[in-house]
């Protein structure tokens, strides 16, 4: 059996009910209760519904290339 940790983010204002519920559980029962809640949701809904996410268009950074500095005096070889 492999134990894995999955960090779950939430908004402490919008999800205050979830925050309060999680904080009311004993430390050693939180993960079990979250897994049970997810399984219950999967069982009653028949499937997992993933809400569509807004896609952000990420444009690649434009690389600004600079010309190398040239020596003074017209001698372009190593100085």
DSSP file (Angstrom, degrees, kcal/mol; ACC not computed):
  #  RESIDUE AA STRUCTURE BP1 BP2  ACC     N-H-->O    O-->H-N    N-H-->O    O-->H-N    TCO  KAPPA ALPHA  PHI   PSI    X-CA   Y-CA   Z-CA
    1    1 A X              0   0    0      0, 0.0     2,-0.5     0, 0.0     0, 0.0   0.000 360.0 360.0 360.0 128.5    0.0    0.0    0.0
    2    2 A X        -     0   0    0      2,-0.0     2,-0.6     0, 0.0     0, 0.0  -0.902 360.0-143.9-107.6 128.6    1.4    3.4   -1.0
    3    3 A X        -     0   0    0     -2,-0.5     2,-0.3     2,-0.0     0, 0.0  -0.800  21.6-174.8 -90.7 126.2    0.4    6.5    0.8
    4    4 A X        -     0   0    0     -2,-0.6     2,-0.5     2,-0.0    -2,-0.0  -0.907  16.4-142.2-119.4 148.0    0.1    9.5   -1.4
    5    5 A X        -     0   0    0     -2,-0.3     2,-0.5     2,-0.0    -2,-0.0  -0.946  12.8-171.2-111.7 129.6   -0.5   13.1   -0.4
    6    6 A X        -     0   0    0     -2,-0.5     2,-0.2     2,-0.0    -2,-0.0  -0.934  17.1-142.8-121.2 105.9   -2.8   15.3   -2.6
    7    7 A X        -     0   0    0     -2,-0.5     2,-0.5     1,-0.0    -2,-0.0  -0.477  15.6-160.3 -69.1 136.0   -2.8   19.0   -1.6
    8    8 A X        -     0   0    0     -2,-0.2     2,-0.2     2,-0.0    -1,-0.0  -0.965   1.4-154.9-122.8 117.7   -6.2   20.5   -2.0
    9    9 A X        +     0   0    0     -2,-0.5     2,-0.3     2,-0.0     0, 0.0  -0.623  18.4 168.5 -91.6 152.1   -6.6   24.2   -2.3
   10   10 A X        -     0   0    0     -2,-0.2     2,-0.6     8,-0.0    -2,-0.0  -0.978  39.2-105.8-154.2 161.6   -9.8   26.0   -1.3
   11   11 A X     >  -     0   0    0     -2,-0.3     4,-2.6     1,-0.1     8,-0.2  -0.827  22.9-148.5 -93.2 121.6  -11.0   29.6   -0.8
   12   12 A X  T  4 S+     0   0    0     -2,-0.6    -1,-0.1     1,-0.2     7,-0.0   0.608  96.3  41.4 -71.1  -9.0  -11.5   30.2    3.0
   13   13 A X  T >4 S+     0   0    0      2,-0.1     3,-1.2     3,-0.1    -1,-0.2   0.851 120.7  37.2 -96.9 -54.3  -14.4   32.6    2.3
   14   14 A X  T 34 S+     0   0    0      1,-0.3     3,-0.3     2,-0.1    -2,-0.2   0.854 126.1  40.0 -66.6 -34.3  -16.3   30.9   -0.5
   15   15 A X  T 3X S+     0   0    0     -4,-2.6     4,-2.6     1,-0.2     3,-0.3  -0.116  74.0 130.1-106.3  35.2  -15.7   27.4    1.0
   16   16 A X  H <> S+     0   0    0     -3,-1.2     4,-2.9     1,-0.2     5,-0.2   0.857  71.2  55.9 -59.0 -36.8  -16.2   28.4    4.6
   17   17 A X  H  > S+     0   0    0     -3,-0.3     4,-2.0     2,-0.2    -1,-0.2   0.903 110.5  44.3 -63.6 -40.2  -18.6   25.5    5.2
   18   18 A X  H  > S+     0   0    0     -3,-0.3     4,-2.9     2,-0.2     5,-0.2   0.918 113.1  51.6 -68.4 -43.2  -16.0   23.0    4.0
   19   19 A X  H  X S+     0   0    0     -4,-2.6     4,-2.4     1,-0.2    -2,-0.2   0.932 111.7  46.7 -58.1 -47.7  -13.3   24.7    6.0
   20   20 A X  H  X S+     0   0    0     -4,-2.9     4,-1.2     2,-0.2    -1,-0.2   0.900 112.9  49.6 -62.9 -40.9  -15.5   24.6    9.2
   21   21 A X  H  X S+     0   0    0     -4,-2.0     4,-0.7    -5,-0.2     3,-0.4   0.935 112.1  47.4 -64.3 -46.3  -16.4   20.9    8.5
   22   22 A X  H >< S+     0   0    0     -4,-2.9     3,-0.9     1,-0.2    -2,-0.2   0.896 111.3  51.3 -62.3 -40.1  -12.7   19.9    8.0
   23   23 A X  H 3< S+     0   0    0     -4,-2.4    -1,-0.2     1,-0.2    -2,-0.2   0.741 104.6  58.1 -70.0 -21.8  -11.6   21.8   11.1
   24   24 A X  H 3< S+     0   0    0     -4,-1.2    -1,-0.2    -3,-0.4    -2,-0.2   0.665  91.7  88.3 -80.8 -15.5  -14.3   20.0   13.2
   25   25 A X  S << S-     0   0    0     -3,-0.9     5,-0.1    -4,-0.7     2,-0.1  -0.531  89.9-102.8 -83.2 148.0  -12.9   16.6   12.3
   26   26 A X    >>  -     0   0    0     -2,-0.2     3,-2.2     1,-0.1     4,-0.9  -0.414  34.8-115.0 -63.8 146.5  -10.2   14.9   14.3
   27   27 A X  G >4 S+     0   0    0      1,-0.3     3,-0.6     2,-0.2     4,-0.4   0.853 114.4  52.9 -53.2 -40.6   -6.8   15.1   12.6
   28   28 A X  G 34 S+     0   0    0      1,-0.2    -1,-0.3     2,-0.1     4,-0.2   0.466 111.3  47.1 -79.6   1.1   -6.6   11.4   12.1
   29   29 A X  G <> S+     0   0    0     -3,-2.2     4,-2.4     2,-0.1    -1,-0.2   0.488  84.3  89.5-116.0  -7.5  -10.0   11.2   10.3
   30   30 A X  H <X S+     0   0    0     -4,-0.9     4,-2.4    -3,-0.6     5,-0.2   0.940  90.5  44.5 -59.6 -51.9   -9.9   14.1    7.9
   31   31 A X  H  > S+     0   0    0     -4,-0.4     4,-2.5     1,-0.2    -1,-0.2   0.905 113.8  51.3 -61.1 -41.9   -8.4   12.2    4.9
   32   32 A X  H  > S+     0   0    0      1,-0.2     4,-2.3     2,-0.2    -1,-0.2   0.917 111.2  47.5 -61.1 -44.0  -10.8    9.3    5.5
   33   33 A X  H  X S+     0   0    0     -4,-2.4     4,-2.4     2,-0.2    -2,-0.2   0.874 111.2  50.4 -68.0 -37.8  -13.8   11.6    5.5
   34   34 A X  H  X S+     0   0    0     -4,-2.4     4,-2.3     2,-0.2    -1,-0.2   0.925 111.7  48.1 -66.0 -43.7  -12.7   13.4    2.4
   35   35 A X  H  X S+     0   0    0     -4,-2.5     4,-2.6    -5,-0.2    -2,-0.2   0.911 112.2  49.7 -61.7 -41.7  -12.2   10.1    0.5
   36   36 A X  H  X S+     0   0    0     -4,-2.3     4,-2.5     1,-0.2    -2,-0.2   0.907 110.3  50.2 -63.2 -42.1  -15.6    9.0    1.7
   37   37 A X  H  X S+     0   0    0     -4,-2.4     4,-2.2     2,-0.2    -2,-0.2   0.902 111.7  48.0 -63.8 -41.2  -17.2   12.2    0.6
   38   38 A X  H  X S+     0   0    0     -4,-2.3     4,-2.5     2,-0.2    -2,-0.2   0.928 112.9  47.8 -65.6 -44.4  -15.6   11.9   -2.9
   39   39 A X  H  X S+     0   0    0     -4,-2.6     4,-2.5     2,-0.2    -2,-0.2   0.894 111.1  51.5 -63.5 -39.1  -16.7    8.2   -3.2
   40   40 A X  H  X S+     0   0    0     -4,-2.5     4,-2.5     2,-0.2     5,-0.2   0.916 110.6  48.5 -62.8 -43.2  -20.2    9.1   -2.1
   41   41 A X  H  X S+     0   0    0     -4,-2.2     4,-2.3     1,-0.2     6,-0.3   0.926 112.2  48.5 -62.4 -45.0  -20.4   11.9   -4.7
   42   42 A X  H  X S+     0   0    0     -4,-2.5     4,-1.3     1,-0.2    -2,-0.2   0.898 113.3  48.3 -62.2 -40.1  -19.1    9.5   -7.4
   43   43 A X  H  < S+     0   0    0     -4,-2.5    -2,-0.2     1,-0.2    -1,-0.2   0.909 116.2  40.8 -68.1 -43.7  -21.6    6.9   -6.4
   44   44 A X  H  < S+     0   0    0     -4,-2.5    -2,-0.2     1,-0.2    -1,-0.2   0.805 119.1  43.7 -79.3 -28.8  -24.7    9.2   -6.4
   45   45 A X  H  < S-     0   0    0     -4,-2.3    -1,-0.2    -5,-0.2    -2,-0.2   0.670  97.5-134.0 -90.8 -16.3  -23.8   11.2   -9.5
   46   46 A X  S  < S+     0   0    0     -4,-1.3     2,-0.3    -5,-0.3    -4,-0.1   0.181  78.6  21.9  85.0 -19.8  -22.8    8.2  -11.6
   47   47 A X  S    S-     0   0    0     -6,-0.3     2,-0.6     2,-0.0    -2,-0.1  -0.975  88.9 -91.0-163.8 171.2  -19.7   10.0  -12.8
   48   48 A X        -     0   0    0     -2,-0.3     2,-0.6    -3,-0.0    -6,-0.0  -0.838  35.0-151.1 -94.9 126.1  -17.4   12.8  -12.0
   49   49 A X        -     0   0    0     -2,-0.6     2,-0.7     2,-0.0    -2,-0.0  -0.868   7.7-164.4 -99.9 119.7  -18.4   16.1  -13.5
   50   50 A X        -     0   0    0     -2,-0.6     3,-0.1     3,-0.0     2,-0.0  -0.909  18.8-132.0-105.1 116.1  -15.4   18.4  -14.2
   51   51 A X        -     0   0    0     -2,-0.7     2,-0.0     1,-0.1    -2,-0.0  -0.373  32.0-100.4 -66.0 143.7  -16.5   22.0  -14.8
   52   52 A X        -     0   0    0      1,-0.1     2,-0.4    -2,-0.0    -1,-0.1  -0.361  36.7-140.2 -65.1 142.7  -14.9   23.5  -17.9
   53   53 A X        -     0   0    0     -3,-0.1     2,-0.4    -2,-0.0    -1,-0.1  -0.814  17.8-111.1-105.6 145.3  -12.0   25.8  -17.2
   54   54 A X        -     0   0    0     -2,-0.4     2,-0.4     1,-0.1    -1,-0.0  -0.603  34.3-133.2 -73.8 125.1  -11.3   29.0  -19.0
   55   55 A X        -     0   0    0     -2,-0.4     2,-0.5     1,-0.0    -1,-0.1  -0.660  13.5-147.3 -84.0 132.0   -8.2   28.6  -21.2
   56   56 A X        -     0   0    0     -2,-0.4     2,-0.7     2,-0.0    -1,-0.0  -0.840  12.4-131.9 -98.1 132.4   -5.7   31.3  -20.9
   57   57 A X        -     0   0    0     -2,-0.5     2,-0.7     2,-0.0    -2,-0.0  -0.737  22.0-163.8 -84.6 120.1   -3.7   32.2  -24.0
   58   58 A X        -     0   0    0     -2,-0.7     2,-0.4     0, 0.0    -2,-0.0  -0.913   3.1-156.4-107.9 116.6   -0.1   32.3  -23.1
   59   59 A X        -     0   0    0     -2,-0.7     3,-0.1     1,-0.1    -2,-0.0  -0.747  26.1-109.0 -92.2 137.7    2.1   34.0  -25.7
   60   60 A X        -     0   0    0     -2,-0.4     2,-0.1     1,-0.1    -1,-0.1  -0.317  39.3-100.7 -64.4 147.0    5.7   33.1  -25.8
   61   61 A X        -     0   0    0      1,-0.1     2,-0.6     0, 0.0    -1,-0.1  -0.431  33.2-121.7 -67.5 138.4    8.1   35.8  -24.5
   62   62 A X        -     0   0    0     -2,-0.1     2,-0.5    -3,-0.1    -1,-0.1  -0.725  24.5-135.8 -82.8 122.2    9.8   37.7  -27.3
   63   63 A X        -     0   0    0     -2,-0.6     2,-0.7     1,-0.0    -1,-0.0  -0.677  11.8-147.3 -82.7 122.8   13.6   37.2  -26.9
   64   64 A X        -     0   0    0     -2,-0.5     2,-0.5     2,-0.0    -1,-0.0  -0.810  12.7-156.7 -93.7 116.1   15.4   40.5  -27.4
   65   65 A X        -     0   0    0     -2,-0.7     2,-0.4     0, 0.0    -2,-0.0  -0.789   4.3-157.1 -97.0 132.5   18.7   39.9  -28.9
   66   66 A X        -     0   0    0     -2,-0.5     2,-0.2     3,-0.0     3,-0.1  -0.831  19.9-115.8-107.9 145.7   21.4   42.5  -28.4
   67   67 A X        -     0   0    0     -2,-0.4     3,-0.1     1,-0.1     2,-0.0  -0.510  39.7-102.0 -74.7 146.0   24.4   43.0  -30.6
   68   68 A X        -     0   0    0     -2,-0.2     2,-0.2     1,-0.1    -1,-0.1  -0.361  40.3-102.3 -67.2 149.2   27.8   42.3  -29.0
   69   69 A X        -     0   0    0     -3,-0.1     2,-0.3     1,-0.0    -1,-0.1  -0.525  36.9-143.5 -72.3 136.3   29.8   45.4  -27.9
   70   70 A X        -     0   0    0     -2,-0.2     6,-0.1     1,-0.1    -1,-0.0  -0.750  17.5-108.6-101.4 148.9   32.6   46.2  -30.3
   71   71 A X    >   -     0   0    0     -2,-0.3     3,-0.6     4,-0.2     2,-0.2  -0.307  37.0-108.5 -69.2 158.6   36.0   47.5  -29.3
   72   72 A X  T 3  S+     0   0    0      1,-0.2     3,-0.4     2,-0.1    -1,-0.1  -0.558  92.9  45.8 -86.5 153.3   36.8   51.1  -30.1
   73   73 A X  T 3  S-     0   0    0     -2,-0.2    -1,-0.2     1,-0.2     3,-0.1   0.457 114.1 -86.0  97.7   1.7   39.3   52.1  -32.8
   74   74 A X  S <  S+     0   0    0     -3,-0.6     2,-0.9     1,-0.2    -1,-0.2   0.373  90.8 126.1  84.3  -6.9   38.2   49.8  -35.6
   75   75 A X        -     0   0    0     -3,-0.4    -1,-0.2     1,-0.1    -4,-0.2  -0.776  34.1-178.9 -88.3 107.9   40.2   46.8  -34.5
   76   76 A X        +     0   0    0     -2,-0.9    -1,-0.1    -3,-0.1     3,-0.1   0.405  50.8  94.3 -92.3   3.0   37.6   44.0  -34.3
   77   77 A X  S    S-     0   0    0      1,-0.2    -6,-0.1     2,-0.0    -2,-0.0  -0.351  96.6 -61.7 -83.4 173.4   39.9   41.3  -33.1
   78   78 A X              0   0    0      1,-0.2    -1,-0.2    -2,-0.1    -2,-0.0  -0.261 360.0 360.0 -56.8 138.1   40.5   40.5  -29.5
   79   79 A X              0   0    0     -3,-0.1    -1,-0.2    -4,-0.0    -2,-0.0   0.403 360.0 360.0-103.1 360.0   41.9   43.4  -27.5
